[in-house]
């Protein structure tokens, strides 16, 4: 994770799926350990995501305006990742180039 420096990353705990080879293996990882590992990964990735977002402040990005006041760049998947908060006068459906002025958690602010 540290080497990859991904903008976003999702994590899912292993769960045994009936009739799969993995479900029949001995020495399954205990649920508590799986949960601990996921928590550790999420904490690491949250810091990486915040740093990646902060590094965009002052740069120009092209966004697609999805709705009044909301847009996304190529970095944000709809309904999964954060959004780019944009001026409300921008027309939904338009592409515009804006300057990132702030990062608020997973979201960016651009004008």
Biopython code that builds the backbone (N, CA, C, O; Angstrom):
import numpy as np
from Bio.PDB.StructureBuilder import StructureBuilder

atoms = [
    (1, "UNK", "N", (0.828, -1.185, 0.000)),
    (1, "UNK", "CA", (0.000, 0.000, 0.000)),
    (1, "UNK", "C", (0.874, 1.251, 0.000)),
    (1, "UNK", "O", (0.616, 2.195, -0.746)),
    (2, "UNK", "N", (1.884, 1.254, 0.818)),
    (2, "UNK", "CA", (2.759, 2.422, 0.899)),
    (2, "UNK", "C", (3.470, 2.666, -0.424)),
    (2, "UNK", "O", (3.628, 3.812, -0.845)),
    (3, "UNK", "N", (3.894, 1.604, -1.075)),
    (3, "UNK", "CA", (4.610, 1.752, -2.344)),
    (3, "UNK", "C", (3.669, 2.164, -3.471)),
    (3, "UNK", "O", (4.057, 2.946, -4.340)),
    (4, "UNK", "N", (2.448, 1.655, -3.470)),
    (4, "UNK", "CA", (1.513, 1.919, -4.568)),
    (4, "UNK", "C", (0.952, 3.336, -4.535)),
    (4, "UNK", "O", (0.739, 3.935, -5.590)),
    (5, "UNK", "N", (0.707, 3.889, -3.335)),
    (5, "UNK", "CA", (0.172, 5.247, -3.186)),
    (5, "UNK", "C", (-1.076, 5.461, -4.053)),
    (5, "UNK", "O", (-1.137, 6.417, -4.825)),
    (6, "UNK", "N", (-2.052, 4.586, -3.928)),
    (6, "UNK", "CA", (-3.292, 4.687, -4.696)),
    (6, "UNK", "C", (-4.156, 5.837, -4.181)),
    (6, "UNK", "O", (-4.213, 6.087, -2.977)),
    (7, "UNK", "N", (-4.826, 6.534, -5.100)),
    (7, "UNK", "CA", (-5.748, 7.601, -4.692)),
    (7, "UNK", "C", (-6.852, 7.032, -3.809)),
    (7, "UNK", "O", (-7.211, 7.627, -2.793)),
    (8, "UNK", "N", (-7.381, 5.894, -4.194)),
    (8, "UNK", "CA", (-8.493, 5.245, -3.499)),
    (8, "UNK", "C", (-8.228, 3.752, -3.449)),
    (8, "UNK", "O", (-7.523, 3.205, -4.297)),
    (9, "UNK", "N", (-8.790, 3.112, -2.469)),
    (9, "UNK", "CA", (-8.690, 1.662, -2.404)),
    (9, "UNK", "C", (-9.795, 1.157, -1.484)),
    (9, "UNK", "O", (-10.043, 1.731, -0.424)),
    (10, "UNK", "N", (-10.450, 0.089, -1.895)),
    (10, "UNK", "CA", (-11.474, -0.534, -1.069)),
    (10, "UNK", "C", (-10.971, -1.881, -0.581)),
    (10, "UNK", "O", (-10.192, -2.548, -1.262)),
    (11, "UNK", "N", (-11.419, -2.275, 0.596)),
    (11, "UNK", "CA", (-10.986, -3.536, 1.190)),
    (11, "UNK", "C", (-12.196, -4.348, 1.607)),
    (11, "UNK", "O", (-13.212, -3.810, 2.047)),
    (12, "UNK", "N", (-12.063, -5.641, 1.460)),
    (12, "UNK", "CA", (-13.139, -6.551, 1.829)),
    (12, "UNK", "C", (-12.527, -7.740, 2.554)),
    (12, "UNK", "O", (-11.517, -8.294, 2.122)),
    (13, "UNK", "N", (-13.146, -8.119, 3.647)),
    (13, "UNK", "CA", (-12.681, -9.294, 4.371)),
    (13, "UNK", "C", (-12.994, -10.550, 3.577)),
    (13, "UNK", "O", (-13.991, -10.621, 2.858)),
    (14, "UNK", "N", (-12.124, -11.535, 3.722)),
    (14, "UNK", "CA", (-12.357, -12.836, 3.112)),
    (14, "UNK", "C", (-13.590, -13.464, 3.738)),
    (14, "UNK", "O", (-13.791, -13.382, 4.950)),
    (15, "UNK", "N", (-14.400, -14.077, 2.926)),
    (15, "UNK", "CA", (-15.508, -14.883, 3.432)),
    (15, "UNK", "C", (-15.569, -16.156, 2.593)),
    (15, "UNK", "O", (-15.463, -16.111, 1.368)),
    (16, "UNK", "N", (-15.738, -17.257, 3.251)),
    (16, "UNK", "CA", (-15.769, -18.546, 2.561)),
    (16, "UNK", "C", (-16.983, -18.617, 1.647)),
    (16, "UNK", "O", (-18.112, -18.380, 2.077)),
    (17, "UNK", "N", (-16.745, -18.940, 0.406)),
    (17, "UNK", "CA", (-17.830, -19.108, -0.568)),
    (17, "UNK", "C", (-17.999, -20.597, -0.831)),
    (17, "UNK", "O", (-17.052, -21.305, -1.173)),
    (18, "UNK", "N", (-19.206, -21.036, -0.665)),
    (18, "UNK", "CA", (-19.499, -22.451, -0.844)),
    (18, "UNK", "C", (-19.009, -22.946, -2.208)),
    (18, "UNK", "O", (-19.121, -22.248, -3.216)),
    (19, "UNK", "N", (-18.473, -24.145, -2.215)),
    (19, "UNK", "CA", (-17.968, -24.851, -3.402)),
    (19, "UNK", "C", (-16.776, -24.153, -4.072)),
    (19, "UNK", "O", (-16.567, -24.294, -5.277)),
    (20, "UNK", "N", (-15.988, -23.391, -3.275)),
    (20, "UNK", "CA", (-14.728, -22.849, -3.792)),
    (20, "UNK", "C", (-13.582, -23.560, -3.089)),
    (20, "UNK", "O", (-13.725, -24.023, -1.957)),
    (21, "UNK", "N", (-12.468, -23.641, -3.757)),
    (21, "UNK", "CA", (-11.294, -24.314, -3.184)),
    (21, "UNK", "C", (-10.863, -23.646, -1.882)),
    (21, "UNK", "O", (-10.560, -24.335, -0.907)),
    (22, "UNK", "N", (-10.833, -22.324, -1.852)),
    (22, "UNK", "CA", (-10.367, -21.600, -0.665)),
    (22, "UNK", "C", (-11.191, -21.928, 0.574)),
    (22, "UNK", "O", (-10.664, -21.944, 1.687)),
    (23, "UNK", "N", (-12.468, -22.186, 0.388)),
    (23, "UNK", "CA", (-13.342, -22.490, 1.525)),
    (23, "UNK", "C", (-12.996, -23.830, 2.170)),
    (23, "UNK", "O", (-13.338, -24.064, 3.329)),
    (24, "UNK", "N", (-12.327, -24.702, 1.437)),
    (24, "UNK", "CA", (-11.994, -26.030, 1.962)),
    (24, "UNK", "C", (-10.601, -26.097, 2.580)),
    (24, "UNK", "O", (-10.237, -27.126, 3.149)),
    (25, "UNK", "N", (-9.823, -25.039, 2.484)),
    (25, "UNK", "CA", (-8.458, -25.054, 3.011)),
    (25, "UNK", "C", (-8.447, -25.079, 4.536)),
    (25, "UNK", "O", (-9.308, -24.503, 5.201)),
    (26, "UNK", "N", (-7.447, -25.764, 5.059)),
    (26, "UNK", "CA", (-7.269, -25.805, 6.514)),
    (26, "UNK", "C", (-6.671, -24.479, 6.979)),
    (26, "UNK", "O", (-6.229, -23.662, 6.170)),
    (27, "UNK", "N", (-6.667, -24.286, 8.274)),
    (27, "UNK", "CA", (-6.040, -23.105, 8.883)),
    (27, "UNK", "C", (-6.606, -21.791, 8.357)),
    (27, "UNK", "O", (-5.856, -20.899, 7.960)),
    (28, "UNK", "N", (-7.918, -21.678, 8.355)),
    (28, "UNK", "CA", (-8.558, -20.423, 7.952)),
    (28, "UNK", "C", (-8.153, -19.309, 8.921)),
    (28, "UNK", "O", (-7.980, -19.549, 10.116)),
    (29, "UNK", "N", (-8.006, -18.110, 8.402)),
    (29, "UNK", "CA", (-7.645, -16.966, 9.241)),
    (29, "UNK", "C", (-8.850, -16.626, 10.119)),
    (29, "UNK", "O", (-9.958, -16.463, 9.608)),
    (30, "UNK", "N", (-8.644, -16.517, 11.436)),
    (30, "UNK", "CA", (-9.766, -16.218, 12.334)),
    (30, "UNK", "C", (-10.410, -14.862, 11.999)),
    (30, "UNK", "O", (-9.742, -13.939, 11.534)),
    (31, "UNK", "N", (-11.711, -14.770, 12.247)),
    (31, "UNK", "CA", (-12.464, -13.547, 11.929)),
    (31, "UNK", "C", (-11.868, -12.322, 12.609)),
    (31, "UNK", "O", (-11.778, -11.260, 11.991)),
    (32, "UNK", "N", (-11.461, -12.448, 13.861)),
    (32, "UNK", "CA", (-10.905, -11.295, 14.585)),
    (32, "UNK", "C", (-9.623, -10.792, 13.904)),
    (32, "UNK", "O", (-9.417, -9.584, 13.792)),
    (33, "UNK", "N", (-8.774, -11.701, 13.458)),
    (33, "UNK", "CA", (-7.548, -11.312, 12.777)),
    (33, "UNK", "C", (-7.857, -10.671, 11.432)),
    (33, "UNK", "O", (-7.201, -9.705, 11.040)),
    (34, "UNK", "N", (-8.848, -11.198, 10.722)),
    (34, "UNK", "CA", (-9.266, -10.587, 9.442)),
    (34, "UNK", "C", (-9.720, -9.160, 9.685)),
    (34, "UNK", "O", (-9.348, -8.254, 8.939)),
    (35, "UNK", "N", (-10.517, -8.950, 10.720)),
    (35, "UNK", "CA", (-11.010, -7.608, 11.052)),
    (35, "UNK", "C", (-9.868, -6.667, 11.412)),
    (35, "UNK", "O", (-9.856, -5.509, 10.993)),
    (36, "UNK", "N", (-8.907, -7.162, 12.189)),
    (36, "UNK", "CA", (-7.751, -6.344, 12.564)),
    (36, "UNK", "C", (-6.946, -5.944, 11.333)),
    (36, "UNK", "O", (-6.505, -4.801, 11.219)),
    (37, "UNK", "N", (-6.758, -6.878, 10.420)),
    (37, "UNK", "CA", (-5.984, -6.591, 9.212)),
    (37, "UNK", "C", (-6.686, -5.561, 8.334)),
    (37, "UNK", "O", (-6.044, -4.669, 7.781)),
    (38, "UNK", "N", (-7.995, -5.687, 8.210)),
    (38, "UNK", "CA", (-8.772, -4.725, 7.415)),
    (38, "UNK", "C", (-8.690, -3.339, 8.049)),
    (38, "UNK", "O", (-8.519, -2.344, 7.344)),
    (39, "UNK", "N", (-8.808, -3.269, 9.355)),
    (39, "UNK", "CA", (-8.732, -1.974, 10.049)),
    (39, "UNK", "C", (-7.364, -1.334, 9.820)),
    (39, "UNK", "O", (-7.274, -0.128, 9.590)),
    (40, "UNK", "N", (-6.308, -2.131, 9.882)),
    (40, "UNK", "CA", (-4.958, -1.617, 9.662)),
    (40, "UNK", "C", (-4.799, -1.096, 8.233)),
    (40, "UNK", "O", (-4.227, -0.028, 8.016)),
    (41, "UNK", "N", (-5.304, -1.852, 7.267)),
    (41, "UNK", "CA", (-5.226, -1.413, 5.875)),
    (41, "UNK", "C", (-6.016, -0.129, 5.645)),
    (41, "UNK", "O", (-5.547, 0.783, 4.965)),
    (42, "UNK", "N", (-7.209, -0.066, 6.212)),
    (42, "UNK", "CA", (-8.036, 1.138, 6.033)),
    (42, "UNK", "C", (-7.365, 2.358, 6.628)),
    (42, "UNK", "O", (-7.393, 3.435, 6.032)),
    (43, "UNK", "N", (-6.759, 2.203, 7.802)),
    (43, "UNK", "CA", (-6.073, 3.330, 8.441)),
    (43, "UNK", "C", (-4.901, 3.802, 7.582)),
    (43, "UNK", "O", (-4.709, 5.003, 7.392)),
    (44, "UNK", "N", (-4.134, 2.869, 7.074)),
    (44, "UNK", "CA", (-3.016, 3.210, 6.205)),
    (44, "UNK", "C", (-3.505, 3.921, 4.954)),
    (44, "UNK", "O", (-2.952, 4.949, 4.565)),
    (45, "UNK", "N", (-4.547, 3.375, 4.319)),
    (45, "UNK", "CA", (-5.049, 3.967, 3.082)),
    (45, "UNK", "C", (-5.698, 5.320, 3.327)),
    (45, "UNK", "O", (-5.589, 6.205, 2.479)),
    (46, "UNK", "N", (-6.363, 5.509, 4.447)),
    (46, "UNK", "CA", (-6.961, 6.819, 4.749)),
    (46, "UNK", "C", (-5.896, 7.909, 4.769)),
    (46, "UNK", "O", (-6.127, 9.008, 4.265)),
    (47, "UNK", "N", (-4.736, 7.617, 5.343)),
    (47, "UNK", "CA", (-3.644, 8.587, 5.363)),
    (47, "UNK", "C", (-3.106, 8.864, 3.970)),
    (47, "UNK", "O", (-2.810, 10.008, 3.627)),
    (48, "UNK", "N", (-2.979, 7.805, 3.165)),
    (48, "UNK", "CA", (-2.503, 7.966, 1.791)),
    (48, "UNK", "C", (-3.496, 8.793, 0.979)),
    (48, "UNK", "O", (-3.105, 9.712, 0.259)),
    (49, "UNK", "N", (-4.786, 8.463, 1.098)),
    (49, "UNK", "CA", (-5.816, 9.197, 0.364)),
    (49, "UNK", "C", (-5.801, 10.670, 0.758)),
    (49, "UNK", "O", (-5.879, 11.538, -0.112)),
    (50, "UNK", "N", (-5.702, 10.964, 2.042)),
    (50, "UNK", "CA", (-5.672, 12.358, 2.498)),
    (50, "UNK", "C", (-4.457, 13.091, 1.922)),
    (50, "UNK", "O", (-4.574, 14.230, 1.472)),
    (51, "UNK", "N", (-3.309, 12.447, 1.936)),
    (51, "UNK", "CA", (-2.098, 13.082, 1.394)),
    (51, "UNK", "C", (-2.225, 13.306, -0.108)),
    (51, "UNK", "O", (-1.810, 14.346, -0.618)),
    (52, "UNK", "N", (-2.794, 12.339, -0.814)),
    (52, "UNK", "CA", (-2.975, 12.475, -2.266)),
    (52, "UNK", "C", (-3.938, 13.625, -2.570)),
    (52, "UNK", "O", (-3.707, 14.392, -3.504)),
    (53, "UNK", "N", (-5.012, 13.749, -1.788)),
    (53, "UNK", "CA", (-5.974, 14.835, -1.980)),
    (53, "UNK", "C", (-5.313, 16.177, -1.674)),
    (53, "UNK", "O", (-5.468, 17.133, -2.434)),
    (54, "UNK", "N", (-4.573, 16.252, -0.558)),
    (54, "UNK", "CA", (-3.895, 17.496, -0.186)),
    (54, "UNK", "C", (-2.906, 17.938, -1.253)),
    (54, "UNK", "O", (-2.726, 19.135, -1.478)),
    (55, "UNK", "N", (-2.262, 16.977, -1.911)),
    (55, "UNK", "CA", (-1.263, 17.316, -2.929)),
    (55, "UNK", "C", (-1.882, 17.962, -4.167)),
    (55, "UNK", "O", (-1.174, 18.549, -4.985)),
    (56, "UNK", "N", (-3.193, 17.854, -4.302)),
    (56, "UNK", "CA", (-3.874, 18.453, -5.454)),
    (56, "UNK", "C", (-4.209, 19.928, -5.249)),
    (56, "UNK", "O", (-4.529, 20.628, -6.209)),
    (57, "UNK", "N", (-4.139, 20.403, -4.013)),
    (57, "UNK", "CA", (-4.472, 21.805, -3.744)),
    (57, "UNK", "C", (-3.524, 22.698, -4.541)),
    (57, "UNK", "O", (-2.303, 22.549, -4.489)),
    (58, "UNK", "N", (-4.126, 23.626, -5.276)),
    (58, "UNK", "CA", (-3.370, 24.553, -6.109)),
    (58, "UNK", "C", (-3.192, 24.084, -7.548)),
    (58, "UNK", "O", (-2.685, 24.835, -8.382)),
    (59, "UNK", "N", (-3.599, 22.861, -7.849)),
    (59, "UNK", "CA", (-3.475, 22.352, -9.217)),
    (59, "UNK", "C", (-4.793, 22.516, -9.962)),
    (59, "UNK", "O", (-5.849, 22.697, -9.355)),
    (60, "UNK", "N", (-4.715, 22.450, -11.269)),
    (60, "UNK", "CA", (-5.926, 22.510, -12.094)),
    (60, "UNK", "C", (-6.352, 21.089, -12.446)),
    (60, "UNK", "O", (-5.527, 20.227, -12.748)),
    (61, "UNK", "N", (-7.659, 20.874, -12.397)),
    (61, "UNK", "CA", (-8.216, 19.579, -12.779)),
    (61, "UNK", "C", (-9.419, 19.799, -13.684)),
    (61, "UNK", "O", (-10.126, 20.801, -13.575)),
    (62, "UNK", "N", (-9.633, 18.850, -14.571)),
    (62, "UNK", "CA", (-10.845, 18.875, -15.384)),
    (62, "UNK", "C", (-11.880, 18.013, -14.688)),
    (62, "UNK", "O", (-11.584, 16.901, -14.251)),
    (63, "UNK", "N", (-13.101, 18.534, -14.587)),
    (63, "UNK", "CA", (-14.178, 17.806, -13.926)),
    (63, "UNK", "C", (-15.408, 17.743, -14.820)),
    (63, "UNK", "O", (-15.598, 18.568, -15.713)),
    (64, "UNK", "N", (-16.225, 16.751, -14.553)),
    (64, "UNK", "CA", (-17.550, 16.639, -15.142)),
    (64, "UNK", "C", (-18.534, 17.058, -14.067)),
    (64, "UNK", "O", (-18.572, 16.460, -12.991)),
    (65, "UNK", "N", (-19.328, 18.075, -14.346)),
    (65, "UNK", "CA", (-20.312, 18.545, -13.378)),
    (65, "UNK", "C", (-21.487, 17.564, -13.401)),
    (65, "UNK", "O", (-22.171, 17.425, -14.415)),
    (66, "UNK", "N", (-21.710, 16.886, -12.273)),
    (66, "UNK", "CA", (-22.774, 15.883, -12.165)),
    (66, "UNK", "C", (-24.107, 16.498, -11.754)),
    (66, "UNK", "O", (-25.165, 16.106, -12.247)),
    (67, "UNK", "N", (-24.040, 17.452, -10.858)),
    (67, "UNK", "CA", (-25.241, 18.096, -10.320)),
    (67, "UNK", "C", (-24.821, 19.481, -9.862)),
    (67, "UNK", "O", (-23.631, 19.796, -9.829)),
    (68, "UNK", "N", (-25.785, 20.299, -9.512)),
    (68, "UNK", "CA", (-25.468, 21.643, -9.049)),
    (68, "UNK", "C", (-24.546, 21.549, -7.835)),
    (68, "UNK", "O", (-24.904, 20.967, -6.811)),
    (69, "UNK", "N", (-23.352, 22.132, -7.966)),
    (69, "UNK", "CA", (-22.390, 22.149, -6.880)),
    (69, "UNK", "C", (-21.538, 20.904, -6.727)),
    (69, "UNK", "O", (-20.677, 20.863, -5.848)),
    (70, "UNK", "N", (-21.750, 19.868, -7.567)),
    (70, "UNK", "CA", (-21.017, 18.616, -7.430)),
    (70, "UNK", "C", (-20.451, 18.169, -8.768)),
    (70, "UNK", "O", (-21.123, 18.226, -9.797)),
    (71, "UNK", "N", (-19.196, 17.723, -8.731)),
    (71, "UNK", "CA", (-18.545, 17.248, -9.944)),
    (71, "UNK", "C", (-17.607, 16.112, -9.567)),
    (71, "UNK", "O", (-17.488, 15.748, -8.397)),
    (72, "UNK", "N", (-16.934, 15.553, -10.590)),
    (72, "UNK", "CA", (-15.918, 14.542, -10.347)),
    (72, "UNK", "C", (-14.878, 14.601, -11.451)),
    (72, "UNK", "O", (-15.174, 14.944, -12.596)),
    (73, "UNK", "N", (-13.667, 14.261, -11.082)),
    (73, "UNK", "CA", (-12.593, 14.161, -12.061)),
    (73, "UNK", "C", (-12.446, 12.687, -12.421)),
    (73, "UNK", "O", (-13.279, 11.865, -12.040)),
    (74, "UNK", "N", (-11.396, 12.356, -13.147)),
    (74, "UNK", "CA", (-11.181, 10.958, -13.490)),
    (74, "UNK", "C", (-10.852, 10.124, -12.251)),
    (74, "UNK", "O", (-10.859, 8.894, -12.312)),
    (75, "UNK", "N", (-10.565, 10.782, -11.134)),
    (75, "UNK", "CA", (-10.196, 10.061, -9.909)),
    (75, "UNK", "C", (-11.383, 9.534, -9.120)),
    (75, "UNK", "O", (-11.226, 8.598, -8.337)),
    (76, "UNK", "N", (-12.561, 10.107, -9.305)),
    (76, "UNK", "CA", (-13.710, 9.763, -8.470)),
    (76, "UNK", "C", (-14.742, 8.953, -9.260)),
    (76, "UNK", "O", (-15.248, 9.403, -10.288)),
    (77, "UNK", "N", (-15.038, 7.770, -8.768)),
    (77, "UNK", "CA", (-16.092, 6.961, -9.368)),
    (77, "UNK", "C", (-17.427, 7.408, -8.777)),
    (77, "UNK", "O", (-17.514, 7.700, -7.584)),
    (78, "UNK", "N", (-18.466, 7.461, -9.610)),
    (78, "UNK", "CA", (-19.775, 7.879, -9.101)),
    (78, "UNK", "C", (-20.255, 6.990, -7.958)),
    (78, "UNK", "O", (-20.154, 5.766, -8.034)),
    (79, "UNK", "N", (-20.771, 7.600, -6.915)),
    (79, "UNK", "CA", (-21.397, 6.929, -5.785)),
    (79, "UNK", "C", (-20.457, 6.044, -4.974)),
    (79, "UNK", "O", (-20.913, 5.272, -4.130)),
    (80, "UNK", "N", (-19.138, 6.147, -5.220)),
    (80, "UNK", "CA", (-18.192, 5.315, -4.471)),
    (80, "UNK", "C", (-17.173, 6.197, -3.766)),
    (80, "UNK", "O", (-16.955, 6.072, -2.561)),
    (81, "UNK", "N", (-16.560, 7.082, -4.521)),
    (81, "UNK", "CA", (-15.494, 7.924, -3.991)),
    (81, "UNK", "C", (-16.051, 9.288, -3.587)),
    (81, "UNK", "O", (-17.259, 9.521, -3.635)),
    (82, "UNK", "N", (-15.156, 10.173, -3.194)),
    (82, "UNK", "CA", (-15.567, 11.526, -2.840)),
    (82, "UNK", "C", (-16.046, 12.297, -4.058)),
    (82, "UNK", "O", (-16.123, 11.754, -5.160)),
    (83, "UNK", "N", (-16.362, 13.551, -3.852)),
    (83, "UNK", "CA", (-16.817, 14.432, -4.929)),
    (83, "UNK", "C", (-15.897, 15.646, -4.996)),
    (83, "UNK", "O", (-15.051, 15.859, -4.128)),
    (84, "UNK", "N", (-16.085, 16.424, -6.036)),
    (84, "UNK", "CA", (-15.431, 17.717, -6.147)),
    (84, "UNK", "C", (-16.536, 18.756, -5.997)),
    (84, "UNK", "O", (-17.442, 18.832, -6.827)),
    (85, "UNK", "N", (-16.456, 19.550, -4.942)),
    (85, "UNK", "CA", (-17.426, 20.623, -4.743)),
    (85, "UNK", "C", (-17.044, 21.767, -5.667)),
    (85, "UNK", "O", (-15.902, 22.226, -5.664)),
    (86, "UNK", "N", (-18.014, 22.226, -6.461)),
    (86, "UNK", "CA", (-17.756, 23.256, -7.471)),
    (86, "UNK", "C", (-18.776, 24.382, -7.335)),
    (86, "UNK", "O", (-19.801, 24.211, -6.675)),
    (87, "UNK", "N", (-18.502, 25.537, -7.955)),
    (87, "UNK", "CA", (-19.473, 26.638, -7.900)),
    (87, "UNK", "C", (-20.834, 26.199, -8.451)),
    (87, "UNK", "O", (-20.917, 25.444, -9.419)),
    (88, "UNK", "N", (-21.871, 26.682, -7.823)),
    (88, "UNK", "CA", (-23.227, 26.258, -8.168)),
    (88, "UNK", "C", (-23.714, 26.773, -9.520)),
    (88, "UNK", "O", (-24.727, 26.285, -10.020)),
    (89, "UNK", "N", (-23.036, 27.729, -10.120)),
    (89, "UNK", "CA", (-23.483, 28.248, -11.421)),
    (89, "UNK", "C", (-23.079, 27.334, -12.582)),
    (89, "UNK", "O", (-23.552, 27.520, -13.703)),
    (90, "UNK", "N", (-22.218, 26.356, -12.328)),
    (90, "UNK", "CA", (-21.776, 25.465, -13.404)),
    (90, "UNK", "C", (-22.901, 24.520, -13.820)),
    (90, "UNK", "O", (-23.654, 24.020, -12.985)),
    (91, "UNK", "N", (-22.996, 24.291, -15.113)),
    (91, "UNK", "CA", (-24.105, 23.522, -15.690)),
    (91, "UNK", "C", (-23.822, 22.023, -15.600)),
    (91, "UNK", "O", (-22.782, 21.566, -16.075)),
    (92, "UNK", "N", (-24.737, 21.245, -14.995)),
    (92, "UNK", "CA", (-24.574, 19.795, -14.976)),
    (92, "UNK", "C", (-24.419, 19.249, -16.399)),
    (92, "UNK", "O", (-25.111, 19.671, -17.325)),
    (93, "UNK", "N", (-23.496, 18.303, -16.543)),
    (93, "UNK", "CA", (-23.214, 17.721, -17.848)),
    (93, "UNK", "C", (-22.046, 18.371, -18.564)),
    (93, "UNK", "O", (-21.587, 17.869, -19.590)),
    (94, "UNK", "N", (-21.559, 19.488, -18.028)),
    (94, "UNK", "CA", (-20.446, 20.186, -18.694)),
    (94, "UNK", "C", (-19.105, 19.762, -18.108)),
    (94, "UNK", "O", (-19.015, 19.383, -16.940)),
    (95, "UNK", "N", (-18.066, 19.833, -18.933)),
    (95, "UNK", "CA", (-16.690, 19.623, -18.497)),
    (95, "UNK", "C", (-16.066, 20.994, -18.303)),
    (95, "UNK", "O", (-16.175, 21.858, -19.173)),
    (96, "UNK", "N", (-15.412, 21.196, -17.169)),
    (96, "UNK", "CA", (-14.743, 22.463, -16.895)),
    (96, "UNK", "C", (-13.398, 22.200, -16.216)),
    (96, "UNK", "O", (-13.212, 21.193, -15.534)),
    (97, "UNK", "N", (-12.485, 23.118, -16.421)),
    (97, "UNK", "CA", (-11.191, 23.046, -15.748)),
    (97, "UNK", "C", (-11.195, 24.064, -14.614)),
    (97, "UNK", "O", (-11.465, 25.247, -14.826)),
    (98, "UNK", "N", (-10.893, 23.588, -13.408)),
    (98, "UNK", "CA", (-10.935, 24.417, -12.206)),
    (98, "UNK", "C", (-9.655, 24.230, -11.401)),
    (98, "UNK", "O", (-8.887, 23.299, -11.642)),
    (99, "UNK", "N", (-9.439, 25.114, -10.458)),
    (99, "UNK", "CA", (-8.301, 25.012, -9.552)),
    (99, "UNK", "C", (-8.776, 24.463, -8.213)),
    (99, "UNK", "O", (-9.749, 24.955, -7.641)),
    (100, "UNK", "N", (-8.092, 23.452, -7.722)),
    (100, "UNK", "CA", (-8.415, 22.864, -6.425)),
    (100, "UNK", "C", (-7.979, 23.842, -5.342)),
    (100, "UNK", "O", (-6.822, 24.259, -5.292)),
    (101, "UNK", "N", (-8.928, 24.202, -4.471)),
    (101, "UNK", "CA", (-8.634, 25.175, -3.422)),
    (101, "UNK", "C", (-8.583, 24.556, -2.031)),
    (101, "UNK", "O", (-8.049, 25.164, -1.103)),
    (102, "UNK", "N", (-9.139, 23.339, -1.874)),
    (102, "UNK", "CA", (-9.170, 22.716, -0.547)),
    (102, "UNK", "C", (-9.449, 21.235, -0.696)),
    (102, "UNK", "O", (-9.943, 20.775, -1.726)),
    (103, "UNK", "N", (-9.123, 20.503, 0.347)),
    (103, "UNK", "CA", (-9.453, 19.073, 0.450)),
    (103, "UNK", "C", (-10.148, 18.862, 1.777)),
    (103, "UNK", "O", (-9.618, 19.225, 2.827)),
    (104, "UNK", "N", (-11.334, 18.278, 1.733)),
    (104, "UNK", "CA", (-12.131, 18.033, 2.937)),
    (104, "UNK", "C", (-12.409, 16.544, 3.023)),
    (104, "UNK", "O", (-13.366, 16.053, 2.425)),
    (105, "UNK", "N", (-11.578, 15.822, 3.764)),
    (105, "UNK", "CA", (-11.722, 14.370, 3.814)),
    (105, "UNK", "C", (-11.538, 13.804, 2.423)),
    (105, "UNK", "O", (-10.523, 14.069, 1.778)),
    (106, "UNK", "N", (-12.513, 13.021, 1.941)),
    (106, "UNK", "CA", (-12.380, 12.442, 0.606)),
    (106, "UNK", "C", (-12.759, 13.409, -0.521)),
    (106, "UNK", "O", (-12.574, 13.091, -1.696)),
    (107, "UNK", "N", (-13.280, 14.569, -0.174)),
    (107, "UNK", "CA", (-13.748, 15.518, -1.178)),
    (107, "UNK", "C", (-12.726, 16.606, -1.478)),
    (107, "UNK", "O", (-11.863, 16.928, -0.661)),
    (108, "UNK", "N", (-12.856, 17.158, -2.677)),
    (108, "UNK", "CA", (-12.067, 18.323, -3.061)),
    (108, "UNK", "C", (-13.007, 19.510, -3.234)),
    (108, "UNK", "O", (-14.198, 19.336, -3.490)),
    (109, "UNK", "N", (-12.471, 20.700, -3.096)),
    (109, "UNK", "CA", (-13.200, 21.937, -3.392)),
    (109, "UNK", "C", (-12.430, 22.616, -4.507)),
    (109, "UNK", "O", (-11.212, 22.778, -4.424)),
    (110, "UNK", "N", (-13.144, 23.012, -5.550)),
    (110, "UNK", "CA", (-12.473, 23.654, -6.698)),
    (110, "UNK", "C", (-13.291, 24.823, -7.194)),
    (110, "UNK", "O", (-14.520, 24.819, -7.113)),
    (111, "UNK", "N", (-12.599, 25.824, -7.709)),
    (111, "UNK", "CA", (-13.295, 26.982, -8.277)),
    (111, "UNK", "C", (-12.498, 27.513, -9.463)),
    (111, "UNK", "O", (-12.905, 28.490, -10.092)),
]
sb = StructureBuilder()
sb.init_structure("model")
sb.init_model(0)
sb.init_chain("A")
sb.init_seg("    ")
for serial, (resi, resn, name, xyz) in enumerate(atoms, 1):
    if name == "N":
        sb.init_residue(resn, " ", resi, " ")
    sb.init_atom(name, np.array(xyz, "f"), 0.0, 1.0, " ", f" {name:<3s}", serial, name[0])
structure = sb.get_structure()
